Amino acid sequence: AAMHPEKVGLFSSHILVLLLKIFYPLVWLMNIFTKTLMRMVGLKPDMQKQVISREELRSIVSEAGEATPDEQHPQMLLSILDMETVTVDDIMVPRNEIAGIDIDDDWKAIMRQLNHAPHNRIVLYKGSLDEQVLGILRVREAFRLLLEKNEFTKETLLRAVDEVYFIPEGTPLKTQLANFRTKKERIGLVVDEYGDIKGLVTLEDILEEIVGDFTTTTAPTIEQEVVQQSDGSMIIEGSANLRDLNKMFGWELDTEDARTFNGLILEHLEDIPDEGTVCEINGLRITILEVSDNMIKQAKVEKLAS
């Protein structure tokens, strides 16, 4: 029946219709008995609804995906289910990696950054991100004003700036996707309870959580941050996302207090380690290879025998 559902279904439907007519009086009596019993114990018949939990739905999608040659669609459905638990903190670009332009820089430096801007929208600030964020600069609009005015000054640059859209930390992706749609925004800065900037999230980042990485992305992918070695070990960048590592290798690294591989090690050691330090986390032997700017840049990972 599983191999040929249509043929078996069409054939058995005639038998089921006949049985339905024969046993209809019995079914009617059983329904009356069941409803009476439910009323006696204080339940209403209309409360009996078949509700599928998220985990049951995940199991259904996973099993359906095993029978489907295309693995992308089931994975997209599972990603949508995960949007309830994933927050903007899990996918945001960290503050130290935000591309921005300081309006106080000299004009040549500003033009150089505009010409090599990796994104269509970048942050414009004065002094630093902590001091004053002026807005989100639309690079195409800035160059359009340049062509129209035939002169390009800092005042012209400021006219191509949109007001900053701020996102509270911990906002679920499902909620933020709806907020982007409602407010007609595509990019926002994540702030903590004190108003300090923690990172940056775009609409594309959320969509990538559902459909996978776009080919046009300039950020390093998890495959680029993990280098497999001939002896079975691997070299992992400290900036690698823990959720991506768990998905890629089936690990169960804790993502509650840390978002990156560097954060996980620092949380475990409670100190900034020296190069050559060895530790064990969740069945993994981790050897620190490179430390710079108070961050673990690279580490060697070996899976311990269970």
N, C-alpha and C positions, 0 to 999 in steps of 0.2 A: 504493500500500500504506500509506503514511503517512497519507493522507487517509481511507482506509476500512480500518483494520487488521482489524476483525472479519470483514468479508466476504472480504477477500483471505486472511486467516489460515485461515478455515474451508475455503475452496476448496483452498488449497495444502497443507493438512494431509494430505489424502488422497494427494496425489502424493508428499509426503515420507515417509509411512508405507510406500508401495510401494517407493520408492528405498531406504529403510532395510532392508527385507527382502532386496532384490536385492543390495545391497552389504555386507550383514552379514559374510560371510566375509572380504571385503577389509578391512573395519574391524577385525575380530578379529585378522587377521594384522598389520596396522599397529600395533595396540595392543601385541602381543607384541614386535614389533621395537623400538618406542619404549621400552618398559619395560626391555628387555635393554640397549639403548644407554645409558639413564640409569644403570643399575647399573654399567656398564663405566666411566663417568666419575665414579662415587662419589655419585650422587644417588639418593634414594629416591623411588619413584613417588608416595607420599603427600605429598611436599613440594610437588608441583605444585598450587598453590592460586592462584586468581585474586584478587589483592589490589588494591583500588582506593585510590589515594592521596587525601589530603585535597583536593589541587588538582583531581584528576580528578573527585572527587565534587562539588566546587564547580561545575565546568564542566557536569556533568550537571544539577544543580539549576538553574543559570542558564539553560541551554537549555530545560529543561522549563518554567521560569517565563515565557519569552518566548511560549510557545504557550498559556499560561494567562491568562485575563482578570483573575484575582485575583492581584495582585502580592504580597499580604501573606504568604501561606503560603510561597512560595519564599524570601522575605526572612527569614522566621523560621527556616527551615532553615539558611540561610547564617549567620545570627547564632549558631545553636547550634554550627556548625562553628568559628566564630571564638572561642568561649569557651575554647578550648585556649590561645590566645595572648593574650587580654585578661586583665588582672589587676585586682584591687580598686583599685589606684592610678589606673586609667583612668576609673573611674566614681564614685569616692568624692566626697562633699561635702567641699571643703577645710576645713581647721581654722578659718580665719577666717570661714567661713559657717555653722558649727555653731550651731544654736539651743540655748541653755542658760540655766539659772537659777542665780544665785549665792545660796547659802543665807545668806550674810552680808548680803544686801540687806534693806532694811526691808520689813515685811509688806505694805504697800500696793503696793510695786513688784513683789513676788513674785506677789500676786493679779492685778495688771494683766497680767503676763506669762503667767500661767496662763489667764486669760480670752481672750487673743489668741494662744495657742499655735498655730503653724501645723501641728503634727503631734500625733499621739496619744502619742508617746513623745519626750521631750526629755532632754537631759543635765542632771544636777544636780551642781554642783561647789561647792567652797569656795574663795573667793578668785579663782581662775582655773583654766582647764583644765590649766595646767602645774603648779599647786600640788597640788590634790587633787580627783579625780573621785569623787563619792560613789555614783553609780549612774545608771541610766536611769529617769527618772520616768515612770510611767504616769498620764497626765493624767486619764483616766476614773476610775481607781482612787482618785486623790486627791480628786476631787469626790464619789465614792461614800462615802469616809470622812467627808467634810465633812457629807453629809446624815445619816449614821448618828450621828455624835458631836455634831452641832450646835455644834461648836467646831473651829476649824482653826488649828493651831499648826505650828511648824516640826517638832516631834516627830511630829505626825500626817503631815506631808508626807514625812518620812523613811521612814515605814512603807509608803508607796506606791512605794518605790524598789526596783528589781531590781539584782542584781549586774551589773557591767559585763562584757561579753563582748569580749575583745580579739582582733584579727585581725592577724597579721604582714603587713607590707607585701610586695607582690609575689605574694600568693596568687592563683593562677588562679581565674577566675570559676567554672569547672566544679567545682573543689575546694571553693570557698567555698559554693556552692549545696548541695553534699552535706553540708558542715559545718553549715550552718543547719538542714538537715533532721535530721541526727543529734542535734544538741544542742538542738533545739526552740527556736532563737533566731530573731529577726526583725531584729535591729539589732546592730551592733558598731562599735567604735572601732578604726581602723587605726593601728598603732604601728610605729615604725622599730626598728632594731637596738638603739637606746639606750633604748627604752621611751617615747619622746616621741610624743604624739598627732599624727598627720598628717591624719586626716580621719575621716569617718563613712560607713558603708555599711549599707544596709538590704536586706531581701529584695526589696522592691519595685524597688530600683535594678537588681538583677540580672535580674528578670523583664522590666523595661522594655528591657533590652538585647536580649531575645528578641522580645517582642511589640510593642515600640514604646512611646511615651510614653502614660501614663494621663491621662485628662481631668481627674483630681482633683489632679494634681501642682501644687504651689505654686512649684516652682523654675522659673526662666525657661528656655524651650525654645530650641533653636538658632535657630529661626525668629524669636524675639523678640530675639535677640542680634545678628542681622544685618539691616541696613536697606539695601535696594537703592536706589541713587540714579538719577536720570534720565539721567545721563551714562554709565551703565554701571558706575560704581564702586560700592563698598558701604562702609558704616560698620559695623565689627565691634567688639563689646565685648571687652575684654581677657580677661574670664573665660570666653569661648567655648571649648568643648572642641575640641582639634585633631582628634580622631577624628571628631567630628560634622561639622567643616568639611570634612575629606577626603571623607566620605560624601556630603555635600550638594553639593559642587562638583567632585568627582573630582580634587582636588588630591593631591599626594604630600608633604605637610608632614611633617617628621621628628617622630615621637612618642616617640623613644627617650629623650631627655633632658628633654623638656618635655611637659606635659599640656594647658596652656592656650595661647591665642594670646599672652597677655602673656608667659608663660614662654619661648615660641619666640623672640620679639623680643629679650628680655633675654639669652637664650643666644647669639643671633646678634651682638648689639652688645657683649656683655660689659660693659655699663654701663647705668645708668638714664638714658634719653634725655630731652632737653628737648622741649617741645611744638614741633612743626614739623620735627622730625628726619625725614629720609627715608632709607629703606634698601630693598634689594632682596633677596627671599628666594624661591627656587624659581620665578622668573618672575613674581613679584608685587612691585609697587612699593607700599611701605607708608609712609604719612605719619602720624606720631604727632599726634593731636588733643588728647588730654587725659591728663595724668599727675597722680596723686594718691596720697598715702600710699606712695610708692616703687613704685607699680604703674601700668601703662598701662591707663587706663580705656577709651579709645576710639582707634581708628585707622582711617584711610581706606585702602582696598585697591583697587588698579587692576591688572588683568591686562595684562602686557606682551605685545606682539606677538611671536610665536615666530619 
